[in-house]
Amino acid sequence: MSNKSIELKIENSVAWIYLNRPEVFNSFNREMALSLQTALDNCKNDTNVRAIIITGNGKAFCAGQDLKEVTTPELNPGFRKILEEHYNPIIKKIRTIEKPIVAAVNGVAAGAGANIALACDIVVATEHASFIQAFSKIGLIPDSAGTFFLPRIIGFQKASALMMLGDKVAAEEALQMGLIYKIFPASFFQEEVLTLAITLAKMPTKAIGLTKRLLNQSMNNNLEQQLALESDLQIEASSSFDYNEGVTAFVEKRTPEFKGN
């Protein structure tokens, strides 16, 4: 799949989704937002895909909303449509696709671009990447689930400051505060990201998907509810092919060959 704004490439059970508007730092317009949703749906439904990478072409990961779209009357969908038809569905798809999704932040991630990255399961970045909650700079509030995920990732006080002040967070600081998982050198960023994704793709996808479901529910469950859900999903995991393969491989002292089911 490829069009003007999104590229989708699948190889070795890994799907690469490229945000492809480099001339505007991969900022979102309606076409790109809807195309990203289609790409995510394709990855969800393709049984050959066992890990997903979202990254940007060019120098940026994503600069957020294309302000030209919202300031041009004949192009402007309106903020309600932008949120309810563009960003909110993207966040929901990222969190409900029961496959690991890696945000490979190759440059600036600002506004909705930053929050889409933070909604992914694992975030890695180059040493040149940065994260900016840019909304307050233009009189807006954080959207794309930023107010949900950011306080849970780095804490209430730090999240409040970053959202209110709009500070730029460099990759090294992002790593120190737990915002991202790892930094990879830009010179071999794609190779490192691919190695990570292939590792995930070779793991028991069923168990990873159930783990993702548990993490989602942990945002709202109390302890008793979470323990009960762990019990239910452990029963489901233990009935999978991959569980039997993992145990058999352990006993036989060999590397397991997981199939993702």
Buried (B, 14 or more C-beta within 10 A) or exposed (E): BEEEBBBBEBEEBBBBBBBBBBEBBBBBBBBBBBBBBEBBEBBBEBEEBBBBBBBBBBEBBBBBBBEEBBEEEEEBBEEEEBBEBBBBBBBBBBBEBBBBBBBBBBBBBBBBBBBBBBBBBBBBBBBBBBBBBBBBEEEEEBBBBBBBBBBEBBEEEBBEEBBEEBBBBBBEBBBEBEBBBEBBEBEEBBEBBBEBBBEBBBBBBBBBBBBBBBEEBBEEBEEEEBEEBBEEBBEEBEEBEBBEBBEEBEEEEEEBEBEBE
